[in-house]
Amino acid sequence: MNLRPPFAAALLALSLASAAQTFPPGFGPNPALPAPEHSLIPTVDLAPADPWPKGTHPTPAPGLAATAYASGLAHPRWLYVLPNGDVLVAESNKPADAKEHATLRGMVEQHAKKEAGAGVASANRITLLRGVDAKGAALTRSAFLENLYSPFGMALVGDQLYVADANALVRFPYKTGDTKIAAKGEKVLDLPAKINHHWTKNVVASPDGKKLYISVGSNSNVGENGLELEQGRAAIWEYDIASGKARIYASGLRNPVGMGFQPQSRALWVSVNERDEIGNDVPPDYMTAVRENAFYGWPYSYYGPHVDERVKPPRPDLVAKAIAPDFALGAHTASLGLAFYDADLIKQFKNGALVGQHGSWNRKPPVGYKLIYVPFTDGKPSGPPQDVLTGFRSKDGKAYGRPVGVAVDKAGAILLADDVGNTVWRITPAGKP
């Protein structure tokens, strides 16, 4: 009798299980990409902003509960949890002096964003939330940092808090327990800021605290404003704290936003919003492990070698080097938030990725508008996405909220910034606020 060794049998079972998995269209490690389509006028399907009806909230997955950790905020975009458990919320929007080229596409997009609740003035503030009451809400709230310039990413290294403004990386002195920082920030690095089509700048610290990684989005959809305005953009920068030197770590990433280190592999991952106007289902947004000195295609190609013929002159030499990302997150989902779950409160999410999908404005039918979870095994995605929090769009097409930044608090609860609902939602196991 020929018996398979136990290891071989286990490997075969794992292979069969992987083959049996089915991913939604536009998701997964090997998404099918339809042929591109072109149109003169961008596809627009607006979700007009509408406040959450009193007493309502998003719909959590079975076994979970969602409560408003803080409401009445001013366009909360990003979250950061300090070591003592305090939660920082960047209340921010596009800089008031940011300019857009007067193109048909630009005008359509700006109208869409305004209708969708993204046209409000930036509060230019970081708010601190402390504690949790019996209903899952913050006990106290204070203005932690004010008079910033469209702040977004935050990272604490030692006693220095780094904030990524739309035009610079700035640091502030911090002491554990501070509820307000009055000191003037020190600029440590200028960041590309002309036009600021994609204004958000995120920052994360390496696990050893020696380096910072800063994400910088492009100044256009596919370089239509001139590639000279894209210098240093569509990239992740690496900043060495000891020397003060910075360099481009990876490029060709149209709008990289969420970043985090996967707990098992310790690899840096990023969520990226891809280009518009070549079809409802192409190309997908994605998340990927970031390889040093890698080029990911923008603007010349997408998802590896798929050439975007709108970009002139073409660059077949760069397309030949373009790396395909690791995991597709659906076309036009606007997958902005990214956080890895490294806690024990919600055990089924351990080591996996939580992705805040802000939602489409230029796709029919709309997609996104939810928080999803992607399981990881041995440092790599290992299954289809699962819904965690939904219900951000009403049945008549209005947007009660739009998910953005994701974080995990000190107790292991999931925090989600909702910039249209002006709320930070807190997700726990049902019955455990």
C-alpha positions as CSV (number, residue, x, y, z in Angstrom):
1,M,0.0,0.0,0.0
2,N,1.4,3.4,-1.0
3,L,0.6,5.9,1.8
4,R,1.3,9.6,1.4
5,P,3.5,11.1,4.1
6,P,1.4,13.4,6.4
7,F,3.2,16.5,5.1
8,A,2.4,15.7,1.5
9,A,-1.3,15.0,2.4
10,A,-1.5,18.3,4.2
11,L,0.1,20.2,1.3
12,L,-2.4,18.6,-1.1
13,A,-5.3,19.5,1.1
14,L,-4.1,23.1,1.3
15,S,-3.6,23.3,-2.5
16,L,-7.1,21.9,-3.1
17,A,-8.6,24.4,-0.6
18,S,-6.9,27.3,-2.3
19,A,-8.0,26.2,-5.7
20,A,-11.6,25.9,-4.5
21,Q,-11.7,29.5,-3.3
22,T,-13.6,32.0,-5.4
23,F,-13.0,35.7,-5.4
24,P,-15.4,38.4,-6.4
25,P,-14.7,40.0,-9.8
26,G,-11.7,42.3,-9.6
27,F,-10.5,40.9,-6.3
28,G,-7.7,38.5,-5.4
29,P,-4.2,37.6,-6.4
30,N,-4.9,37.0,-10.1
31,P,-7.9,39.2,-11.1
32,A,-9.3,38.9,-14.6
33,L,-8.9,42.3,-16.3
34,P,-11.4,43.3,-19.0
35,A,-10.4,45.3,-22.0
36,P,-10.2,49.1,-21.4
37,E,-13.0,51.3,-22.6
38,H,-12.7,55.0,-23.4
39,S,-15.3,57.8,-23.2
40,L,-15.2,61.6,-23.7
41,I,-17.1,62.3,-20.5
42,P,-16.2,60.5,-17.2
43,T,-18.8,58.1,-15.8
44,V,-20.4,59.7,-12.8
45,D,-22.7,58.0,-10.3
46,L,-22.9,60.3,-7.3
47,A,-23.8,59.3,-3.7
48,P,-24.9,62.6,-2.3
49,A,-23.9,63.1,1.3
50,D,-26.8,62.7,3.8
51,P,-26.4,62.6,7.6
52,W,-26.9,59.3,9.4
53,P,-30.6,59.3,10.5
54,K,-30.9,59.6,14.3
55,G,-30.3,56.3,16.1
56,T,-28.8,54.5,13.1
57,H,-25.3,53.2,12.5
58,P,-23.5,51.0,10.0
59,T,-24.3,47.3,9.8
60,P,-21.6,45.0,11.4
61,A,-21.0,41.4,10.3
62,P,-22.6,38.7,12.4
63,G,-21.1,38.4,15.8
64,L,-19.8,42.0,15.9
65,A,-21.2,45.3,17.2
66,A,-20.6,48.9,16.1
67,T,-20.9,52.0,18.2
68,A,-20.1,55.6,17.7
69,Y,-16.7,56.2,19.5
70,A,-16.9,59.9,18.6
71,S,-19.4,61.9,16.5
72,G,-19.8,65.5,15.4
73,L,-16.2,65.6,14.1
74,A,-15.1,67.7,11.1
75,H,-14.3,65.4,8.2
76,P,-12.2,62.8,10.1
77,R,-9.9,61.1,7.7
78,W,-7.1,59.3,9.5
79,L,-6.5,57.6,12.9
80,Y,-3.5,56.8,15.0
81,V,-3.4,55.0,18.4
82,L,-0.7,56.2,20.8
83,P,1.0,53.6,23.1
84,N,-1.0,54.8,26.2
85,G,-4.3,54.1,24.3
86,D,-5.2,57.7,23.3
87,V,-6.6,57.9,19.8
88,L,-5.6,60.7,17.4
89,V,-8.0,61.8,14.7
90,A,-6.8,63.9,11.7
91,E,-9.8,66.2,10.9
92,S,-8.7,67.3,7.5
93,N,-9.5,67.9,3.8
94,K,-7.8,69.2,0.7
95,P,-5.8,72.4,1.2
96,A,-7.8,75.6,0.4
97,D,-5.0,76.8,-1.9
98,A,-4.7,73.6,-3.9
99,K,-5.2,74.1,-7.6
100,E,-6.8,71.9,-10.3
101,H,-6.2,72.3,-14.0
102,A,-9.4,73.5,-15.7
103,T,-10.1,70.3,-17.7
104,L,-13.5,68.7,-18.3
105,R,-12.4,65.7,-16.2
106,G,-11.2,68.0,-13.4
107,M,-14.5,69.9,-13.3
108,V,-16.6,66.7,-13.3
109,E,-14.5,65.2,-10.5
110,Q,-14.6,68.3,-8.4
111,H,-18.4,68.5,-8.7
112,A,-18.7,64.8,-7.8
113,K,-16.5,65.2,-4.7
114,K,-18.4,68.2,-3.5
115,E,-21.8,66.4,-3.9
116,A,-20.3,63.4,-2.1
117,G,-19.3,65.5,1.0
118,A,-15.7,66.1,0.2
119,G,-16.0,69.8,-0.5
120,V,-15.9,71.0,3.1
121,A,-13.1,73.2,4.4
122,S,-10.2,71.5,6.2
123,A,-10.3,71.8,10.0
124,N,-6.5,71.4,9.9
125,R,-6.7,69.8,13.3
126,I,-5.7,66.6,15.1
127,T,-8.1,65.7,17.9
128,L,-7.3,63.4,20.8
129,L,-9.9,60.9,22.1
130,R,-9.3,59.2,25.5
131,G,-11.0,56.3,27.2
132,V,-14.1,54.3,26.5
133,D,-17.4,54.4,28.4
134,A,-19.9,51.6,28.9
135,K,-21.5,52.4,25.6
136,G,-18.3,52.3,23.7
137,A,-17.9,56.1,23.3
138,A,-14.8,58.2,24.2
139,L,-14.7,59.6,27.7
140,T,-12.9,62.8,26.7
141,R,-12.0,64.8,23.6
142,S,-9.5,67.6,23.2
143,A,-7.9,69.6,20.4
144,F,-4.4,68.1,20.3
145,L,-2.8,70.0,17.4
146,E,-4.2,72.9,15.5
147,N,-3.3,75.2,12.6
148,L,-1.8,72.4,10.5
149,Y,-1.8,72.2,6.7
150,S,-4.2,69.4,5.7
151,P,-2.7,66.9,8.1
152,F,-3.1,63.2,7.4
153,G,-0.6,60.5,8.6
154,M,0.8,60.4,12.1
155,A,3.6,58.3,13.7
156,L,5.3,58.4,17.1
157,V,9.0,57.5,17.4
158,G,10.3,57.9,20.9
159,D,9.3,61.3,22.2
160,Q,8.7,62.8,18.7
161,L,5.4,62.8,16.9
162,Y,5.6,63.0,13.2
163,V,2.7,64.5,11.2
164,A,2.5,64.3,7.4
165,D,0.9,67.6,6.2
166,A,0.0,68.0,2.6
167,N,3.3,69.8,1.9
168,A,5.8,68.6,4.5
169,L,6.7,66.1,7.2
170,V,6.7,67.9,10.6
171,R,7.6,66.7,14.0
172,F,6.5,67.8,17.5
173,P,7.7,67.0,21.0
174,Y,5.4,64.6,22.9
175,K,5.1,63.3,26.4
176,T,2.9,60.4,27.4
177,G,-0.4,61.7,28.5
178,D,-0.3,65.0,26.7
179,T,-3.8,66.2,25.7
180,K,-2.5,69.2,23.8
181,I,0.7,70.2,22.0
182,A,1.4,73.9,21.9
183,A,4.9,73.8,20.6
184,K,5.6,74.8,17.1
185,G,6.4,71.9,14.8
186,E,9.8,71.4,13.2
187,K,9.8,70.8,9.4
188,V,12.0,67.8,8.7
189,L,11.2,67.2,5.0
190,D,9.5,69.0,2.2
191,L,6.9,66.9,0.4
192,P,5.8,67.4,-3.3
193,A,2.8,69.8,-3.2
194,K,2.2,71.5,-6.5
195,I,-1.5,71.3,-7.5
196,N,-2.0,68.5,-4.9
197,H,-4.5,66.6,-7.0
198,H,-3.9,63.8,-4.4
199,W,-3.2,65.7,-1.3
200,T,-3.1,63.0,1.4
201,K,0.3,62.1,2.7
202,N,0.6,59.2,5.1
203,V,3.5,58.2,7.3
204,V,4.5,55.0,9.2
205,A,7.5,54.1,11.2
206,S,9.6,51.0,10.6
207,P,9.3,48.4,13.4
208,D,12.8,49.3,14.6
209,G,11.9,53.1,14.7
210,K,14.9,54.0,12.5
211,K,13.0,55.0,9.3
212,L,9.8,56.6,8.2
213,Y,7.9,55.7,5.1
214,I,5.8,58.5,3.5
215,S,3.2,58.0,0.8
216,V,2.8,60.6,-1.9
217,G,0.0,60.4,-4.5
218,S,0.1,61.6,-8.1
219,N,-0.8,65.1,-9.4
220,S,-3.2,63.7,-12.0
221,N,-5.1,60.7,-13.3
222,V,-2.5,59.6,-15.8
223,G,-0.1,62.4,-16.2
224,E,-2.4,64.6,-18.2
225,N,-1.1,67.7,-16.3
226,G,2.4,67.1,-17.5
227,L,4.9,64.6,-16.2
228,E,7.1,67.4,-15.0
229,L,4.6,68.0,-12.2
230,E,4.9,64.3,-11.1
231,Q,8.5,64.5,-9.9
232,G,8.7,62.7,-6.6
233,R,5.1,61.8,-6.7
234,A,3.2,58.5,-7.1
235,A,5.7,57.0,-4.8
236,I,6.7,56.0,-1.3
237,W,9.6,57.9,0.2
238,E,11.9,56.5,2.9
239,Y,13.3,59.0,5.5
240,D,16.2,58.0,7.7
241,I,15.7,59.6,11.0
242,A,19.3,59.6,12.2
243,S,20.8,61.2,9.0
244,G,17.8,63.2,7.9
245,K,18.3,61.8,4.3
246,A,15.3,60.8,2.2
247,R,15.0,58.8,-1.1
248,I,12.2,57.3,-3.2
249,Y,11.7,53.7,-1.9
250,A,9.2,52.6,-4.5
251,S,7.5,54.3,-7.4
252,G,4.8,53.9,-10.0
253,L,2.0,53.9,-7.3
254,R,-0.7,56.2,-8.5
255,N,-2.2,57.1,-5.1
256,P,-0.7,55.1,-2.3
257,V,-2.5,55.8,1.0
258,G,-2.8,53.2,3.7
259,M,0.4,51.6,4.9
260,G,1.2,49.0,7.6
261,F,3.7,46.3,8.5
262,Q,2.2,42.8,8.3
263,P,2.7,41.1,11.7
264,Q,4.1,37.8,10.5
265,S,6.3,38.8,7.6
266,R,7.1,42.3,8.9
267,A,6.9,43.5,5.3
268,L,5.6,47.0,4.5
269,W,2.2,46.8,2.7
270,V,0.3,49.7,1.0
271,S,-3.2,50.2,-0.4
272,V,-3.2,52.0,-3.8
273,N,-6.0,53.7,-5.7
274,E,-5.7,53.1,-9.4
275,R,-6.6,55.3,-12.5
276,D,-10.0,56.2,-13.8
277,E,-11.9,56.5,-17.1
278,I,-11.0,53.2,-18.8
279,G,-14.0,51.2,-17.7
280,N,-16.2,50.2,-14.8
281,D,-14.1,47.2,-14.0
282,V,-10.6,48.1,-14.9
283,P,-8.1,48.5,-13.4
284,P,-8.6,47.3,-9.8
285,D,-7.4,49.2,-6.8
286,Y,-5.0,47.0,-4.8
287,M,-2.8,46.3,-1.9
288,T,0.7,45.0,-2.2
289,A,3.9,44.3,-0.3
290,V,6.3,47.1,-1.2
291,R,9.6,46.0,-2.8
292,E,12.5,48.3,-2.4
293,N,13.3,50.2,-5.7
294,A,10.3,48.6,-7.4
295,F,8.3,50.2,-10.1
296,Y,4.5,49.5,-10.2
297,G,3.6,50.9,-13.6
298,W,1.9,54.3,-13.2
299,P,1.3,56.1,-15.4
300,Y,2.5,54.0,-18.3
301,S,0.8,50.7,-17.3
302,Y,-1.4,49.1,-14.7
303,Y,-1.4,45.7,-13.0
304,G,2.0,45.0,-14.4
305,P,2.4,45.1,-18.2
306,H,-1.1,46.3,-19.2
307,V,-0.3,49.4,-21.2
308,D,-2.3,52.6,-20.8
309,E,-2.4,54.0,-24.3
310,R,-3.5,57.5,-23.2
311,V,0.0,58.2,-21.8
312,K,2.3,59.9,-24.4
313,P,5.1,59.2,-25.1
314,P,4.9,55.5,-24.2
315,R,7.7,54.0,-22.2
316,P,8.0,50.3,-23.0
317,D,11.3,50.2,-21.1
318,L,9.5,51.1,-17.9
319,V,6.5,48.9,-18.6
320,A,8.9,45.9,-18.9
321,K,10.0,46.5,-15.3
322,A,6.5,47.1,-13.9
323,I,5.6,44.7,-11.1
324,A,2.1,43.3,-10.7
325,P,0.7,44.0,-7.2
326,D,-0.2,41.2,-4.8
327,F,-3.9,41.5,-4.2
328,A,-6.7,43.3,-6.1
329,L,-9.3,45.2,-4.1
330,G,-11.9,45.9,-6.8
331,A,-12.1,48.6,-9.5
332,H,-12.9,52.1,-8.2
333,T,-13.5,51.0,-4.6
334,A,-11.2,53.8,-3.4
335,S,-9.5,51.5,-0.9
336,L,-7.8,54.0,1.3
337,G,-7.6,52.6,4.8
338,L,-5.2,49.8,5.7
339,A,-4.5,48.3,9.1
340,F,-3.3,44.8,10.1
341,Y,-5.1,43.2,13.0
342,D,-2.5,42.2,15.6
343,A,-4.7,41.8,18.7
344,D,-6.7,39.0,20.4
345,L,-10.1,40.6,21.0
346,I,-11.5,39.5,17.6
347,K,-9.6,36.3,17.0
348,Q,-10.9,35.6,13.5
349,F,-9.1,38.7,12.2
350,K,-5.7,37.9,13.6
351,N,-2.8,38.9,11.2
352,G,-5.2,39.9,8.4
353,A,-5.8,43.2,6.7
354,L,-8.6,45.6,7.4
355,V,-9.3,47.9,4.4
356,G,-11.5,51.0,4.5
357,Q,-13.2,51.3,1.1
358,H,-14.2,55.0,0.6
359,G,-16.5,54.1,-2.3
360,S,-16.7,55.0,-6.0
361,W,-18.0,58.1,-7.7
362,N,-17.2,57.2,-11.3
363,R,-18.6,53.7,-11.6
364,K,-22.0,52.3,-12.4
365,P,-23.2,50.6,-10.3
366,P,-21.3,52.0,-7.3
367,V,-18.9,49.8,-5.2
368,G,-17.0,50.1,-2.0
369,Y,-18.6,52.1,0.9
370,K,-17.6,49.5,3.5
371,L,-14.9,48.0,5.7
372,I,-13.6,44.7,4.6
373,Y,-11.2,42.1,5.9
374,V,-8.7,40.0,3.9
375,P,-7.3,37.0,5.7
376,F,-3.5,36.4,5.7
377,T,-1.6,33.2,6.3
378,D,2.2,33.1,6.7
379,G,2.4,36.8,5.7
380,K,0.4,36.5,2.5
381,P,-3.3,37.0,1.5
382,S,-5.0,33.6,1.8
383,G,-8.7,34.1,1.0
384,P,-11.5,36.2,-0.4
385,P,-12.5,39.5,1.3
386,Q,-15.1,39.5,4.0
387,D,-17.5,42.3,4.9
388,V,-16.9,43.8,8.4
389,L,-19.0,47.0,8.3
390,T,-21.6,47.9,5.6
391,G,-24.7,50.0,5.2
392,F,-23.0,53.3,4.4
393,R,-25.2,53.8,1.4
394,S,-29.0,54.2,1.7
395,K,-31.4,52.3,-0.5
396,D,-32.0,55.5,-2.5
397,G,-28.3,56.0,-3.2
398,K,-27.3,58.5,-0.6
399,A,-24.1,58.2,1.4
400,Y,-24.7,58.3,5.1
401,G,-20.9,57.8,5.5
402,R,-17.7,56.9,3.7
403,P,-15.0,54.7,5.4
404,V,-11.5,56.0,5.3
405,G,-8.8,55.3,8.0
406,V,-8.6,52.1,10.0
407,A,-6.8,51.5,13.3
408,V,-6.9,48.9,16.2
409,D,-7.1,50.4,19.7
410,K,-5.3,49.2,22.8
411,A,-8.2,46.9,23.8
412,G,-8.2,45.3,20.3
413,A,-11.4,47.0,19.0
414,I,-11.4,48.2,15.4
415,L,-11.7,51.9,14.8
416,L,-13.0,53.3,11.5
417,A,-13.0,57.0,10.4
418,D,-16.1,58.0,8.5
419,D,-15.5,61.4,6.9
420,V,-19.0,62.0,5.5
421,G,-20.7,60.7,8.7
422,N,-18.2,62.8,10.8
423,T,-17.9,59.8,13.1
424,V,-15.3,57.4,14.3
425,W,-16.9,53.9,14.6
426,R,-15.7,51.3,17.1
427,I,-16.2,47.6,16.3
428,T,-16.1,44.9,19.0
429,P,-17.5,41.4,19.5
430,A,-21.2,41.6,20.1
431,G,-21.9,42.1,23.8
432,K,-18.4,43.4,24.6
433,P,-18.3,47.2,24.3
